[in-house]
Amino acid sequence: MHRLGLIVAIVVVAVDVMYVWYVGFVQGATSDLPWRVPFVASYLAAVAICAMLSATVAAGSLRVVLLGAAAGGLLLLGFFAIFSIGLPLVAAGLLTVVALVRAISGETGGGRAFGASIAGALAAIVVLLAGFAITERIIGCAPRVVSGSGGGGLFSGPYSYTCQDGRANVTYGR
């Protein structure tokens, strides 16, 4: 068993549990983006599973893909969330990079292993960006509440919305 993958999985699960606890029980407020927190929590769980599986599988392409996915996902999400949960995620991502470099250097086909790790990292990054793009468009307005926000739109351009009495008024492109 490879210890670094297991350590990373434990750190990510701890961050995930603390994130859900803090958002759900300490902040306690409802959000206009109701699916953002469940997506991030699920994504962190998937990354933790990748790290844990990388600790249990034998050396080979699958291990390198799993480590690449965990490293790419942790580093990007850690960068996005650097002022909240990001610092431990970046640290776990750097540990994963160390494990990844060790795994690639231990492979006989280093170029193929490197390519497999890049594929894993790109897959994790695409899932993260797609999840953010989708969850920023699912707006849930609470009844008897007035709120509003907007964003740059990751792929589709800027948008803004206002919530009034449970109804969302969305404006795109301004």
C-alpha positions in Angstrom: 0.0 0.0 0.0 1.2 3.5 -0.9 1.0 5.8 2.2 0.8 9.1 0.4 -2.4 8.3 -1.4 -3.9 7.2 1.9 -2.8 10.3 3.7 -4.2 12.5 0.9 -7.5 10.6 1.1 -7.8 11.2 4.9 -7.0 14.9 4.6 -9.5 15.4 1.8 -12.3 13.5 3.7 -11.5 15.6 6.8 -11.7 18.8 4.7 -15.0 17.6 3.1 -16.6 16.8 6.4 -15.5 20.2 7.9 -16.8 22.0 4.8 -20.2 20.4 4.9 -20.5 20.9 8.7 -19.5 24.6 8.5 -21.7 25.5 5.6 -24.7 23.4 6.8 -24.6 24.1 10.6 -22.5 27.2 11.2 -23.5 29.4 8.3 -27.0 27.8 8.2 -28.3 30.3 5.6 -30.0 29.2 2.4 -28.2 30.0 -0.8 -29.5 31.1 -4.2 -27.2 28.4 -5.6 -28.5 25.4 -3.8 -26.5 22.8 -5.7 -23.0 24.4 -5.4 -22.2 23.0 -1.9 -23.5 19.4 -2.7 -21.4 19.5 -5.9 -18.2 20.6 -4.2 -18.8 18.0 -1.4 -19.4 15.2 -3.9 -16.4 16.3 -6.0 -14.1 16.2 -2.9 -15.5 12.7 -2.1 -14.7 11.5 -5.6 -11.2 13.0 -5.4 -10.7 11.2 -2.0 -11.8 8.0 -3.6 -9.3 8.4 -6.4 -6.5 9.0 -3.8 -7.6 6.0 -1.8 -7.8 3.8 -4.8 -4.3 4.9 -5.9 -3.0 3.7 -2.6 -4.5 0.2 -3.0 -4.0 -0.6 -6.7 -0.7 -2.1 -8.0 1.7 0.1 -9.9 0.6 0.8 -13.5 -1.4 3.1 -15.7 -4.5 3.0 -13.5 -2.6 4.2 -10.4 -1.0 7.0 -12.4 -4.4 8.1 -13.8 -5.9 8.1 -10.3 -3.1 10.1 -8.9 -3.2 12.6 -11.8 -7.0 13.0 -11.3 -6.5 13.6 -7.6 -3.6 16.0 -8.1 -5.4 18.1 -10.8 -8.7 18.2 -9.0 -7.1 19.2 -5.6 -4.8 21.8 -7.0 -7.5 23.6 -9.1 -10.2 23.4 -6.4 -7.6 24.5 -3.8 -6.7 27.5 -6.0 -10.4 28.4 -6.4 -11.1 28.1 -2.7 -7.8 29.4 -1.4 -9.4 31.8 1.1 -11.7 29.1 2.7 -10.9 25.4 2.3 -8.2 25.8 -0.3 -5.0 25.7 1.7 -5.3 22.1 3.0 -6.5 21.1 -0.5 -3.4 22.6 -2.1 -1.2 20.9 0.5 -2.9 17.6 -0.3 -2.5 18.3 -4.0 1.2 18.8 -3.6 1.5 15.5 -1.7 -0.3 13.9 -4.5 2.1 15.4 -7.0 5.0 13.9 -5.0 3.3 10.5 -5.1 2.6 10.9 -8.8 6.2 11.8 -9.6 7.3 8.7 -7.7 4.8 6.5 -9.5 5.9 7.8 -12.9 9.6 7.4 -12.2 8.9 3.8 -11.1 7.2 2.9 -14.4 9.1 1.4 -17.3 7.2 3.4 -19.9 7.6 6.8 -18.4 6.2 8.7 -21.4 3.0 6.6 -21.4 2.6 7.0 -17.7 3.1 10.8 -17.9 0.4 10.9 -20.6 -2.0 8.8 -18.5 -1.5 11.2 -15.6 -2.2 14.2 -17.7 -5.4 12.5 -19.0 -6.5 11.9 -15.4 -5.8 15.5 -14.4 -7.6 16.8 -17.4 -10.7 14.6 -16.7 -10.8 15.9 -13.1 -10.5 19.5 -14.3 -13.2 19.2 -16.9 -15.6 17.7 -14.3 -14.8 20.5 -11.9 -15.3 23.3 -14.4 -18.4 21.7 -15.9 -19.9 21.3 -12.4 -19.2 24.9 -11.6 -20.7 26.0 -14.9 -23.9 23.9 -14.3 -24.4 24.8 -10.6 -24.1 28.5 -11.2 -27.1 28.4 -13.5 -29.4 26.5 -11.1 -30.9 29.3 -9.1 -33.2 28.6 -6.2 -35.1 31.5 -4.8 -36.7 31.2 -1.3 -40.2 32.6 -0.8 -40.6 36.0 0.8 -36.9 36.7 0.2 -35.3 39.4 -1.9 -31.8 38.7 -3.1 -29.6 38.9 -6.2 -26.2 38.2 -7.6 -24.4 37.4 -10.8 -21.3 36.1 -12.3 -18.9 36.1 -15.2 -20.2 32.8 -16.5 -17.4 30.3 -16.9 -18.3 29.3 -20.4 -21.5 31.2 -21.4 -20.7 34.8 -20.5 -21.9 37.1 -17.8 -25.3 37.0 -16.1 -27.1 38.5 -13.2 -30.3 37.6 -11.4 -32.6 38.9 -8.7 -34.9 36.8 -6.5 -38.2 38.2 -5.4 -40.8 36.2 -3.6 -39.5 32.8 -4.9 -39.1 33.9 -8.5 -35.8 34.4 -10.3 -35.4 37.1 -12.9 -32.2 36.3 -14.9 -30.4 38.6 -17.3 -27.7 37.2 -19.6 -25.0 39.1 -21.4 -24.7 42.3 -19.5 
